[in-house]
Amino acid sequence: MKARVKWVEDVCFMGEAGSGHALVMDGSPDIGGRNLGPRPMEMLLLGAGGCTSVDVVMILKKSRQAVTGCEVSVEAERADDHPKVFTKIHMHFTVRGRNLKAETVERAIQLSAEKYCSATIMLGRTAAVTHDFEIVEEGTA
């Protein structure tokens, strides 16, 4: 896996993933940024949220659950001093579907957190990572 990050101006950087996709990262105005994109530390949270969501959806589908949606809200706290690593991360999953079994959803989240999601597991080396979930029943229309 490869990536390239190039300085654009001030504290704005263009990131290009090995897959060819590009994005802009920028700092807040108080450090000279123009707020043109997410902060690099926000990208870490987005990556972890994306990684675990892929796992949860795939596990639920393999478990023959009628999952129709999955959203994870990620909140984090950082250390006060440098390096300002994440110290706490909480992930709240909202899983939508028909007749989803709570124990299957819980197990999918647990498997992602403990075995499959490399991003969350890596962040868990410095942060206490917690999870909870809710299930929203979808109609059969």
N, CA, C and O atoms as a GROMACS GRO file, in nm:
protein
  564
    1MET      N    1   0.085  -0.117   0.000
    1MET     CA    2   0.000   0.000   0.000
    1MET      C    3   0.090   0.124   0.000
    1MET      O    4   0.190   0.129   0.070
    2LYS      N    5   0.052   0.220  -0.078
    2LYS     CA    6   0.130   0.343  -0.089
    2LYS      C    7   0.038   0.464  -0.088
    2LYS      O    8  -0.081   0.454  -0.120
    3ALA      N    9   0.095   0.577  -0.050
    3ALA     CA   10   0.024   0.704  -0.055
    3ALA      C   11   0.127   0.814  -0.075
    3ALA      O   12   0.246   0.796  -0.047
    4ARG      N   13   0.079   0.926  -0.125
    4ARG     CA   14   0.167   1.041  -0.144
    4ARG      C   15   0.094   1.164  -0.094
    4ARG      O   16  -0.025   1.183  -0.123
    5VAL      N   17   0.163   1.247  -0.019
    5VAL     CA   18   0.106   1.372   0.031
    5VAL      C   19   0.195   1.486  -0.016
    5VAL      O   20   0.316   1.485   0.005
    6LYS      N   21   0.133   1.584  -0.081
    6LYS     CA   22   0.208   1.696  -0.137
    6LYS      C   23   0.157   1.827  -0.078
    6LYS      O   24   0.037   1.851  -0.072
    7TRP      N   25   0.250   1.909  -0.035
    7TRP     CA   26   0.216   2.041   0.017
    7TRP      C   27   0.164   2.130  -0.094
    7TRP      O   28   0.227   2.142  -0.199
    8VAL      N   29   0.049   2.193  -0.071
    8VAL     CA   30  -0.010   2.284  -0.169
    8VAL      C   31   0.027   2.428  -0.134
    8VAL      O   32   0.089   2.498  -0.213
    9GLU      N   33  -0.013   2.471  -0.014
    9GLU     CA   34   0.019   2.605   0.037
    9GLU      C   35  -0.020   2.611   0.184
    9GLU      O   36  -0.102   2.532   0.231
   10ASP      N   37   0.038   2.704   0.255
   10ASP     CA   38   0.008   2.725   0.397
   10ASP      C   39   0.009   2.590   0.469
   10ASP      O   40   0.115   2.526   0.478
   11VAL      N   41  -0.105   2.544   0.522
   11VAL     CA   42  -0.113   2.412   0.584
   11VAL      C   43  -0.212   2.323   0.508
   11VAL      O   44  -0.280   2.239   0.568
   12CYS      N   45  -0.218   2.342   0.379
   12CYS     CA   46  -0.304   2.264   0.291
   12CYS      C   47  -0.218   2.161   0.216
   12CYS      O   48  -0.114   2.195   0.161
   13PHE      N   49  -0.265   2.036   0.215
   13PHE     CA   50  -0.193   1.928   0.151
   13PHE      C   51  -0.288   1.846   0.064
   13PHE      O   52  -0.405   1.830   0.097
   14MET      N   53  -0.236   1.794  -0.045
   14MET     CA   54  -0.312   1.705  -0.133
   14MET      C   55  -0.261   1.564  -0.107
   14MET      O   56  -0.142   1.536  -0.119
   15GLY      N   57  -0.353   1.476  -0.072
   15GLY     CA   58  -0.317   1.336  -0.052
   15GLY      C   59  -0.364   1.255  -0.170
   15GLY      O   60  -0.476   1.273  -0.218
   16GLU      N   61  -0.279   1.163  -0.216
   16GLU     CA   62  -0.318   1.073  -0.323
   16GLU      C   63  -0.289   0.930  -0.279
   16GLU      O   64  -0.175   0.896  -0.247
   17ALA      N   65  -0.393   0.849  -0.277
   17ALA     CA   66  -0.379   0.709  -0.237
   17ALA      C   67  -0.322   0.628  -0.352
   17ALA      O   68  -0.330   0.668  -0.468
   18GLY      N   69  -0.264   0.515  -0.320
   18GLY     CA   70  -0.211   0.426  -0.421
   18GLY      C   71  -0.315   0.383  -0.523
   18GLY      O   72  -0.281   0.347  -0.635
   19SER      N   73  -0.443   0.387  -0.484
   19SER     CA   74  -0.552   0.352  -0.575
   19SER      C   75  -0.583   0.464  -0.674
   19SER      O   76  -0.666   0.447  -0.763
   20GLY      N   77  -0.516   0.578  -0.657
   20GLY     CA   78  -0.536   0.688  -0.750
   20GLY      C   79  -0.634   0.794  -0.703
   20GLY      O   80  -0.650   0.896  -0.770
   21HIS      N   81  -0.700   0.772  -0.592
   21HIS     CA   82  -0.796   0.870  -0.540
   21HIS      C   83  -0.723   0.979  -0.465
   21HIS      O   84  -0.625   0.954  -0.394
   22ALA      N   85  -0.772   1.102  -0.480
   22ALA     CA   86  -0.708   1.217  -0.418
   22ALA      C   87  -0.804   1.291  -0.328
   22ALA      O   88  -0.926   1.285  -0.346
   23LEU      N   89  -0.749   1.361  -0.230
   23LEU     CA   90  -0.828   1.444  -0.141
   23LEU      C   91  -0.742   1.556  -0.085
   23LEU      O   92  -0.619   1.549  -0.085
   24VAL      N   93  -0.811   1.658  -0.039
   24VAL     CA   94  -0.743   1.774   0.019
   24VAL      C   95  -0.756   1.764   0.171
   24VAL      O   96  -0.863   1.735   0.224
   25MET      N   97  -0.645   1.791   0.240
   25MET     CA   98  -0.645   1.804   0.386
   25MET      C   99  -0.598   1.946   0.416
   25MET      O  100  -0.506   1.996   0.352
   26ASP      N  101  -0.660   2.008   0.513
   26ASP     CA  102  -0.623   2.146   0.545
   26ASP      C  103  -0.636   2.168   0.695
   26ASP      O  104  -0.706   2.095   0.765
   27GLY      N  105  -0.567   2.269   0.742
   27GLY     CA  106  -0.574   2.307   0.882
   27GLY      C  107  -0.680   2.412   0.906
   27GLY      O  108  -0.738   2.467   0.813
   28SER      N  109  -0.704   2.437   1.031
   28SER     CA  110  -0.801   2.540   1.069
   28SER      C  111  -0.740   2.679   1.048
   28SER      O  112  -0.617   2.693   1.044
   29PRO      N  113  -0.824   2.780   1.034
   29PRO     CA  114  -0.772   2.915   1.012
   29PRO      C  115  -0.678   2.964   1.124
   29PRO      O  116  -0.589   3.044   1.097
   30ASP      N  117  -0.698   2.917   1.246
   30ASP     CA  118  -0.612   2.964   1.356
   30ASP      C  119  -0.467   2.918   1.342
   30ASP      O  120  -0.380   2.970   1.412
   31ILE      N  121  -0.439   2.822   1.254
   31ILE     CA  122  -0.299   2.782   1.231
   31ILE      C  123  -0.256   2.814   1.087
   31ILE      O  124  -0.151   2.769   1.041
   32GLY      N  125  -0.337   2.894   1.018
   32GLY     CA  126  -0.301   2.936   0.883
   32GLY      C  127  -0.370   2.863   0.771
   32GLY      O  128  -0.338   2.884   0.654
   33GLY      N  129  -0.465   2.776   0.804
   33GLY     CA  130  -0.539   2.703   0.701
   33GLY      C  131  -0.658   2.782   0.649
   33GLY      O  132  -0.693   2.887   0.703
   34ARG      N  133  -0.718   2.730   0.544
   34ARG     CA  134  -0.837   2.792   0.486
   34ARG      C  135  -0.959   2.702   0.500
   34ARG      O  136  -1.064   2.729   0.441
   35ASN      N  137  -0.945   2.595   0.578
   35ASN     CA  138  -1.057   2.505   0.603
   35ASN      C  139  -1.110   2.442   0.474
   35ASN      O  140  -1.232   2.430   0.455
   36LEU      N  141  -1.018   2.402   0.385
   36LEU     CA  142  -1.057   2.346   0.255
   36LEU      C  143  -1.084   2.196   0.258
   36LEU      O  144  -1.134   2.139   0.161
   37GLY      N  145  -1.052   2.132   0.369
   37GLY     CA  146  -1.072   1.988   0.378
   37GLY      C  147  -1.057   1.942   0.521
   37GLY      O  148  -1.028   2.022   0.610
   38PRO      N  149  -1.077   1.814   0.545
   38PRO     CA  150  -1.064   1.762   0.681
   38PRO      C  151  -0.921   1.772   0.732
   38PRO      O  152  -0.825   1.777   0.654
   39ARG      N  153  -0.908   1.773   0.862
   39ARG     CA  154  -0.777   1.772   0.927
   39ARG      C  155  -0.720   1.630   0.915
   39ARG      O  156  -0.797   1.534   0.906
   40PRO      N  157  -0.589   1.616   0.915
   40PRO     CA  158  -0.530   1.481   0.909
   40PRO      C  159  -0.579   1.388   1.020
   40PRO      O  160  -0.600   1.269   0.996
   41MET      N  161  -0.596   1.439   1.142
   41MET     CA  162  -0.644   1.353   1.250
   41MET      C  163  -0.791   1.314   1.230
   41MET      O  164  -0.832   1.206   1.272
   42GLU      N  165  -0.868   1.400   1.166
   42GLU     CA  166  -1.005   1.362   1.131
   42GLU      C  167  -1.003   1.249   1.028
   42GLU      O  168  -1.089   1.161   1.031
   43MET      N  169  -0.905   1.252   0.939
   43MET     CA  170  -0.892   1.145   0.839
   43MET      C  171  -0.869   1.010   0.907
   43MET      O  172  -0.920   0.907   0.861
   44LEU      N  173  -0.793   1.010   1.016
   44LEU     CA  174  -0.772   0.885   1.091
   44LEU      C  175  -0.904   0.830   1.143
   44LEU      O  176  -0.931   0.711   1.132
   45LEU      N  177  -0.987   0.919   1.199
   45LEU     CA  178  -1.118   0.873   1.248
   45LEU      C  179  -1.208   0.827   1.135
   45LEU      O  180  -1.278   0.727   1.148
   46LEU      N  181  -1.206   0.899   1.024
   46LEU     CA  182  -1.286   0.857   0.908
   46LEU      C  183  -1.241   0.720   0.858
   46LEU      O  184  -1.323   0.635   0.824
   47GLY      N  185  -1.109   0.700   0.853
   47GLY     CA  186  -1.056   0.572   0.809
   47GLY      C  187  -1.099   0.458   0.900
   47GLY      O  188  -1.138   0.351   0.853
   48ALA      N  189  -1.090   0.482   1.030
   48ALA     CA  190  -1.132   0.379   1.126
   48ALA      C  191  -1.281   0.350   1.113
   48ALA      O  192  -1.322   0.235   1.117
   49GLY      N  193  -1.361   0.455   1.099
   49GLY     CA  194  -1.505   0.437   1.083
   49GLY      C  195  -1.540   0.362   0.955
   49GLY      O  196  -1.629   0.277   0.955
   50GLY      N  197  -1.469   0.393   0.848
   50GLY     CA  198  -1.491   0.323   0.722
   50GLY      C  199  -1.448   0.178   0.729
   50GLY      O  200  -1.519   0.089   0.681
   51CYS      N  201  -1.333   0.154   0.788
   51CYS     CA  202  -1.279   0.019   0.800
   51CYS      C  203  -1.373  -0.072   0.879
   51CYS      O  204  -1.405  -0.183   0.835
   52THR      N  205  -1.417  -0.025   0.994
   52THR     CA  206  -1.504  -0.108   1.077
   52THR      C  207  -1.642  -0.125   1.014
   52THR      O  208  -1.703  -0.231   1.028
   53SER      N  209  -1.692  -0.022   0.944
   53SER     CA  210  -1.823  -0.033   0.879
   53SER      C  211  -1.822  -0.138   0.769
   53SER      O  212  -1.918  -0.214   0.755
   54VAL      N  213  -1.714  -0.142   0.691
   54VAL     CA  214  -1.702  -0.246   0.587
   54VAL      C  215  -1.710  -0.384   0.652
   54VAL      O  216  -1.783  -0.472   0.604
   55ASP      N  217  -1.635  -0.403   0.760
   55ASP     CA  218  -1.636  -0.532   0.830
   55ASP      C  219  -1.776  -0.568   0.877
   55ASP      O  220  -1.824  -0.678   0.851
   56VAL      N  221  -1.841  -0.475   0.946
   56VAL     CA  222  -1.972  -0.503   1.006
   56VAL      C  223  -2.073  -0.540   0.898
   56VAL      O  224  -2.147  -0.637   0.914
   57VAL      N  225  -2.079  -0.465   0.789
   57VAL     CA  226  -2.173  -0.495   0.681
   57VAL      C  227  -2.143  -0.631   0.619
   57VAL      O  228  -2.234  -0.710   0.596
   58MET      N  229  -2.015  -0.658   0.593
   58MET     CA  230  -1.980  -0.787   0.532
   58MET      C  231  -2.014  -0.904   0.624
   58MET      O  232  -2.066  -1.006   0.578
   59ILE      N  233  -1.986  -0.890   0.752
   59ILE     CA  234  -2.015  -0.998   0.848
   59ILE      C  235  -2.166  -1.019   0.858
   59ILE      O  236  -2.212  -1.133   0.861
   60LEU      N  237  -2.243  -0.910   0.862
   60LEU     CA  238  -2.388  -0.925   0.869
   60LEU      C  239  -2.444  -0.991   0.744
   60LEU      O  240  -2.533  -1.076   0.753
   61LYS      N  241  -2.392  -0.953   0.627
   61LYS     CA  242  -2.438  -1.017   0.503
   61LYS      C  243  -2.403  -1.165   0.501
   61LYS      O  244  -2.485  -1.248   0.461
   62LYS      N  245  -2.281  -1.199   0.546
   62LYS     CA  246  -2.242  -1.340   0.551
   62LYS      C  247  -2.325  -1.418   0.652
   62LYS      O  248  -2.342  -1.539   0.639
   63SER      N  249  -2.376  -1.347   0.753
   63SER     CA  250  -2.462  -1.410   0.853
   63SER      C  251  -2.608  -1.414   0.808
   63SER      O  252  -2.697  -1.450   0.885
   64ARG      N  253  -2.630  -1.376   0.683
   64ARG     CA  254  -2.763  -1.377   0.622
   64ARG      C  255  -2.862  -1.284   0.693
   64ARG      O  256  -2.981  -1.314   0.704
   65GLN      N  257  -2.810  -1.172   0.741
   65GLN     CA  258  -2.895  -1.070   0.801
   65GLN      C  259  -2.940  -0.974   0.690
   65GLN      O  260  -2.862  -0.943   0.600
   66ALA      N  261  -3.063  -0.929   0.696
   66ALA     CA  262  -3.118  -0.839   0.594
   66ALA      C  263  -3.082  -0.694   0.629
   66ALA      O  264  -3.169  -0.613   0.660
   67VAL      N  265  -2.953  -0.664   0.623
   67VAL     CA  266  -2.903  -0.531   0.656
   67VAL      C  267  -2.925  -0.438   0.537
   67VAL      O  268  -2.894  -0.472   0.423
   68THR      N  269  -2.979  -0.318   0.565
   68THR     CA  270  -3.006  -0.220   0.459
   68THR      C  271  -2.927  -0.091   0.479
   68THR      O  272  -2.921  -0.008   0.389
   69GLY      N  273  -2.866  -0.074   0.596
   69GLY     CA  274  -2.789   0.046   0.621
   69GLY      C  275  -2.700   0.032   0.742
   69GLY      O  276  -2.730  -0.044   0.834
   70CYS      N  277  -2.591   0.104   0.742
   70CYS     CA  278  -2.499   0.104   0.855
   70CYS      C  279  -2.431   0.240   0.861
   70CYS      O  280  -2.372   0.286   0.764
   71GLU      N  281  -2.441   0.303   0.975
   71GLU     CA  282  -2.376   0.432   0.998
   71GLU      C  283  -2.303   0.424   1.131
   71GLU      O  284  -2.356   0.369   1.227
   72VAL      N  285  -2.183   0.477   1.137
   72VAL     CA  286  -2.110   0.480   1.263
   72VAL      C  287  -2.069   0.624   1.293
   72VAL      O  288  -2.007   0.690   1.209
   73SER      N  289  -2.104   0.671   1.411
   73SER     CA  290  -2.062   0.803   1.458
   73SER      C  291  -1.940   0.780   1.547
   73SER      O  292  -1.945   0.701   1.641
   74VAL      N  293  -1.833   0.849   1.517
   74VAL     CA  294  -1.708   0.830   1.590
   74VAL      C  295  -1.674   0.959   1.664
   74VAL      O  296  -1.668   1.066   1.605
   75GLU      N  297  -1.652   0.946   1.795
   75GLU     CA  298  -1.611   1.060   1.877
   75GLU      C  299  -1.480   1.023   1.945
   75GLU      O  300  -1.462   0.909   1.988
   76ALA      N  301  -1.390   1.120   1.953
   76ALA     CA  302  -1.260   1.091   2.011
   76ALA      C  303  -1.214   1.204   2.102
   76ALA      O  304  -1.251   1.320   2.085
   77GLU      N  305  -1.132   1.167   2.198
   77GLU     CA  306  -1.063   1.263   2.284
   77GLU      C  307  -0.914   1.246   2.260
   77GLU      O  308  -0.865   1.136   2.234
   78ARG      N  309  -0.843   1.359   2.268
   78ARG     CA  310  -0.699   1.358   2.244
   78ARG      C  311  -0.624   1.401   2.370
   78ARG      O  312  -0.677   1.470   2.456
   79ALA      N  313  -0.500   1.358   2.378
   79ALA     CA  314  -0.412   1.399   2.487
   79ALA      C  315  -0.391   1.550   2.479
   79ALA      O  316  -0.393   1.608   2.371
   80ASP      N  317  -0.370   1.613   2.594
   80ASP     CA  318  -0.347   1.757   2.598
   80ASP      C  319  -0.208   1.795   2.548
   80ASP      O  320  -0.190   1.902   2.491
   81ASP      N  321  -0.111   1.707   2.568
   81ASP     CA  322   0.027   1.737   2.532
   81ASP      C  323   0.071   1.658   2.408
   81ASP      O  324   0.012   1.556   2.373
   82HIS      N  325   0.174   1.710   2.343
   82HIS     CA  326   0.229   1.645   2.223
   82HIS      C  327   0.301   1.516   2.260
   82HIS      O  328   0.368   1.512   2.363
   83PRO      N  329   0.289   1.412   2.180
   83PRO     CA  330   0.202   1.404   2.062
   83PRO      C  331   0.057   1.390   2.109
   83PRO      O  332   0.028   1.310   2.198
   84LYS      N  333  -0.031   1.463   2.050
   84LYS     CA  334  -0.171   1.466   2.093
   84LYS      C  335  -0.247   1.347   2.035
   84LYS      O  336  -0.336   1.362   1.951
   85VAL      N  337  -0.208   1.228   2.083
   85VAL     CA  338  -0.269   1.103   2.035
   85VAL      C  339  -0.412   1.094   2.085
   85VAL      O  340  -0.452   1.160   2.180
   86PHE      N  341  -0.489   1.010   2.018
   86PHE     CA  342  -0.623   0.981   2.067
   86PHE      C  343  -0.611   0.900   2.195
   86PHE      O  344  -0.532   0.805   2.202
   87THR      N  345  -0.688   0.938   2.296
   87THR     CA  346  -0.687   0.864   2.423
   87THR      C  347  -0.816   0.786   2.444
   87THR      O  348  -0.817   0.684   2.513
   88LYS      N  349  -0.924   0.835   2.386
   88LYS     CA  350  -1.054   0.767   2.393
   88LYS      C  351  -1.123   0.780   2.258
   88LYS      O  352  -1.124   0.887   2.198
   89ILE      N  353  -1.179   0.669   2.213
   89ILE     CA  354  -1.258   0.670   2.089
   89ILE      C  355  -1.386   0.591   2.116
   89ILE      O  356  -1.381   0.479   2.166
   90HIS      N  357  -1.498   0.651   2.084
   90HIS     CA  358  -1.625   0.580   2.098
   90HIS      C  359  -1.693   0.574   1.962
   90HIS      O  360  -1.703   0.674   1.891
   91MET      N  361  -1.739   0.454   1.928
   91MET     CA  362  -1.809   0.432   1.801
   91MET      C  363  -1.952   0.389   1.830
   91MET      O  364  -1.976   0.290   1.898
   92HIS      N  365  -2.046   0.466   1.777
   92HIS     CA  366  -2.188   0.432   1.792
   92HIS      C  367  -2.241   0.392   1.655
   92HIS      O  368  -2.246   0.474   1.563
   93PHE      N  369  -2.281   0.267   1.642
   93PHE     CA  370  -2.333   0.212   1.518
   93PHE      C  371  -2.486   0.223   1.515
   93PHE      O  372  -2.553   0.191   1.613
   94THR      N  373  -2.538   0.269   1.403
   94THR     CA  374  -2.682   0.262   1.376
   94THR      C  375  -2.696   0.169   1.257
   94THR      O  376  -2.658   0.202   1.145
   95VAL      N  377  -2.752   0.052   1.285
   95VAL     CA  378  -2.764  -0.051   1.181
   95VAL      C  379  -2.911  -0.065   1.146
   95VAL      O  380  -2.997  -0.082   1.232
   96ARG      N  381  -2.940  -0.057   1.016
   96ARG     CA  382  -3.077  -0.065   0.968
   96ARG      C  383  -3.096  -0.198   0.894
   96ARG      O  384  -3.005  -0.251   0.830
   97GLY      N  385  -3.218  -0.250   0.905
   97GLY     CA  386  -3.248  -0.373   0.834
   97GLY      C  387  -3.382  -0.430   0.875
   97GLY      O  388  -3.461  -0.368   0.946
   98ARG      N  389  -3.405  -0.552   0.828
   98ARG     CA  390  -3.529  -0.621   0.858
   98ARG      C  391  -3.500  -0.743   0.945
   98ARG      O  392  -3.423  -0.831   0.908
   99ASN      N  393  -3.564  -0.744   1.061
   99ASN     CA  394  -3.552  -0.857   1.155
   99ASN      C  395  -3.406  -0.887   1.192
   99ASN      O  396  -3.367  -1.003   1.202
  100LEU      N  397  -3.327  -0.782   1.212
  100LEU     CA  398  -3.187  -0.803   1.252
  100LEU      C  399  -3.182  -0.856   1.395
  100LEU      O  400  -3.258  -0.813   1.482
  101LYS      N  401  -3.094  -0.950   1.416
  101LYS     CA  402  -3.076  -1.007   1.549
  101LYS      C  403  -2.970  -0.926   1.623
  101LYS      O  404  -2.858  -0.910   1.574
  102ALA      N  405  -3.006  -0.875   1.741
  102ALA     CA  406  -2.915  -0.791   1.819
  102ALA      C  407  -2.784  -0.864   1.849
  102ALA      O  408  -2.677  -0.804   1.844
  103GLU      N  409  -2.792  -0.991   1.881
  103GLU     CA  410  -2.669  -1.066   1.915
  103GLU      C  411  -2.578  -1.081   1.793
  103GLU      O  412  -2.456  -1.087   1.807
  104THR      N  413  -2.636  -1.088   1.674
  104THR     CA  414  -2.556  -1.098   1.551
  104THR      C  415  -2.489  -0.965   1.520
  104THR      O  416  -2.373  -0.961   1.479
  105VAL      N  417  -2.562  -0.855   1.538
  105VAL     CA  418  -2.504  -0.722   1.518
  105VAL      C  419  -2.391  -0.700   1.618
  105VAL      O  420  -2.283  -0.655   1.582
  106GLU      N  421  -2.416  -0.732   1.743
  106GLU     CA  422  -2.314  -0.716   1.848
  106GLU      C  423  -2.190  -0.799   1.816
  106GLU      O  424  -2.077  -0.752   1.835
  107ARG      N  425  -2.208  -0.919   1.770
  107ARG     CA  426  -2.096  -1.007   1.736
  107ARG      C  427  -2.018  -0.953   1.616
  107ARG      O  428  -1.895  -0.961   1.613
  108ALA      N  429  -2.088  -0.898   1.518
  108ALA     CA  430  -2.020  -0.840   1.401
  108ALA      C  431  -1.932  -0.724   1.443
  108ALA      O  432  -1.818  -0.711   1.396
  109ILE      N  433  -1.983  -0.639   1.531
  109ILE     CA  434  -1.905  -0.525   1.581
  109ILE      C  435  -1.785  -0.574   1.661
  109ILE      O  436  -1.675  -0.521   1.647
  110GLN      N  437  -1.807  -0.674   1.742
  110GLN     CA  438  -1.698  -0.730   1.824
  110GLN      C  439  -1.590  -0.794   1.737
  110GLN      O  440  -1.471  -0.774   1.762
  111LEU      N  441  -1.629  -0.870   1.636
  111LEU     CA  442  -1.531  -0.930   1.546
  111LEU      C  443  -1.449  -0.825   1.473
  111LEU      O  444  -1.328  -0.839   1.458
  112SER      N  445  -1.515  -0.719   1.429
  112SER     CA  446  -1.443  -0.611   1.364
  112SER      C  447  -1.342  -0.549   1.460
  112SER      O  448  -1.227  -0.528   1.424
  113ALA      N  449  -1.387  -0.519   1.581
  113ALA     CA  450  -1.303  -0.450   1.679
  113ALA      C  451  -1.185  -0.534   1.725
  113ALA      O  452  -1.076  -0.481   1.750
  114GLU      N  453  -1.204  -0.665   1.736
  114GLU     CA  454  -1.101  -0.751   1.795
  114GLU      C  455  -1.018  -0.828   1.693
  114GLU      O  456  -0.908  -0.873   1.726
  115LYS      N  457  -1.069  -0.845   1.570
  115LYS     CA  458  -1.000  -0.933   1.476
  115LYS      C  459  -0.972  -0.871   1.339
  115LYS      O  460  -0.864  -0.890   1.284
  116TYR      N  461  -1.068  -0.798   1.282
  116TYR     CA  462  -1.058  -0.761   1.142
  116TYR      C  463  -1.018  -0.617   1.112
  116TYR      O  464  -0.945  -0.593   1.015
  117CYS      N  465  -1.063  -0.521   1.191
  117CYS     CA  466  -1.041  -0.380   1.156
  117CYS      C  467  -0.902  -0.334   1.200
  117CYS      O  468  -0.881  -0.296   1.315
  118SER      N  469  -0.809  -0.338   1.106
  118SER     CA  470  -0.671  -0.300   1.138
  118SER      C  471  -0.661  -0.156   1.184
  118SER      O  472  -0.578  -0.124   1.270
  119ALA      N  473  -0.743  -0.067   1.130
  119ALA     CA  474  -0.738   0.074   1.170
  119ALA      C  475  -0.778   0.091   1.316
  119ALA      O  476  -0.708   0.158   1.392
  120THR      N  477  -0.889   0.032   1.355
  120THR     CA  478  -0.936   0.044   1.493
  120THR      C  479  -0.840  -0.025   1.589
  120THR      O  480  -0.811   0.027   1.696
  121ILE      N  481  -0.793  -0.141   1.551
  121ILE     CA  482  -0.700  -0.215   1.637
  121ILE      C  483  -0.571  -0.136   1.656
  121ILE      O  484  -0.517  -0.132   1.766
  122MET      N  485  -0.522  -0.073   1.550
  122MET     CA  486  -0.401   0.009   1.559
  122MET      C  487  -0.425   0.129   1.650
  122MET      O  488  -0.342   0.158   1.737
  123LEU      N  489  -0.537   0.199   1.632
  123LEU     CA  490  -0.567   0.313   1.718
  123LEU      C  491  -0.588   0.271   1.863
  123LEU      O  492  -0.564   0.348   1.956
  124GLY      N  493  -0.632   0.148   1.882
  124GLY     CA  494  -0.653   0.094   2.016
  124GLY      C  495  -0.524   0.075   2.094
  124GLY      O  496  -0.528   0.046   2.213
  125ARG      N  497  -0.410   0.090   2.029
  125ARG     CA  498  -0.281   0.082   2.099
  125ARG      C  499  -0.257   0.203   2.188
  125ARG      O  500  -0.182   0.195   2.285
  126THR      N  501  -0.322   0.316   2.156
  126THR     CA  502  -0.307   0.437   2.238
  126THR      C  503  -0.438   0.484   2.298
  126THR      O  504  -0.438   0.562   2.393
  127ALA      N  505  -0.550   0.438   2.244
  127ALA     CA  506  -0.681   0.488   2.289
  127ALA      C  507  -0.767   0.374   2.341
  127ALA      O  508  -0.758   0.260   2.295
  128ALA      N  509  -0.850   0.407   2.437
  128ALA     CA  510  -0.953   0.313   2.483
  128ALA      C  511  -1.067   0.324   2.383
  128ALA      O  512  -1.131   0.429   2.371
  129VAL      N  513  -1.093   0.215   2.311
  129VAL     CA  514  -1.196   0.215   2.207
  129VAL      C  515  -1.319   0.143   2.259
  129VAL      O  516  -1.311   0.028   2.302
  130THR      N  517  -1.433   0.212   2.255
  130THR     CA  518  -1.558   0.153   2.300
  130THR      C  519  -1.660   0.158   2.186
  130THR      O  520  -1.646   0.235   2.092
  131HIS      N  521  -1.761   0.072   2.197
  131HIS     CA  522  -1.863   0.061   2.093
  131HIS      C  523  -2.000   0.045   2.158
  131HIS      O  524  -2.012  -0.009   2.268
  132ASP      N  525  -2.101   0.092   2.091
  132ASP     CA  526  -2.238   0.055   2.122
  132ASP      C  527  -2.317   0.061   1.991
  132ASP      O  528  -2.264   0.103   1.888
  133PHE      N  529  -2.441   0.019   1.996
  133PHE     CA  530  -2.518   0.016   1.870
  133PHE      C  531  -2.666   0.027   1.897
  133PHE      O  532  -2.714   0.006   2.008
  134GLU      N  533  -2.736   0.062   1.792
  134GLU     CA  534  -2.881   0.058   1.792
  134GLU      C  535  -2.924  -0.003   1.659
  134GLU      O  536  -2.856   0.008   1.558
  135ILE      N  537  -3.040  -0.067   1.664
  135ILE     CA  538  -3.096  -0.128   1.543
  135ILE      C  539  -3.222  -0.054   1.507
  135ILE      O  540  -3.308  -0.031   1.592
  136VAL      N  541  -3.234  -0.016   1.380
  136VAL     CA  542  -3.354   0.050   1.330
  136VAL      C  543  -3.422  -0.046   1.234
  136VAL      O  544  -3.365  -0.084   1.132
  137GLU      N  545  -3.542  -0.085   1.267
  137GLU     CA  546  -3.619  -0.177   1.184
  137GLU      C  547  -3.669  -0.106   1.059
  137GLU      O  548  -3.733  -0.001   1.068
  138GLU      N  549  -3.640  -0.162   0.944
  138GLU     CA  550  -3.685  -0.108   0.817
  138GLU      C  551  -3.811  -0.180   0.774
  138GLU      O  552  -3.829  -0.297   0.805
  139GLY      N  553  -3.899  -0.110   0.703
  139GLY     CA  554  -4.020  -0.171   0.651
  139GLY      C  555  -3.989  -0.265   0.536
  139GLY      O  556  -3.876  -0.269   0.487
  140THR      N  557  -4.087  -0.340   0.495
  140THR     CA  558  -4.071  -0.437   0.386
  140THR      C  559  -4.127  -0.384   0.255
  140THR      O  560  -4.156  -0.462   0.164
  141ALA      N  561  -4.143  -0.254   0.245
  141ALA     CA  562  -4.204  -0.195   0.124
  141ALA      C  563  -4.119  -0.211   0.002
  141ALA      O  564  -4.157  -0.166  -0.106
   0.00000   0.00000   0.00000
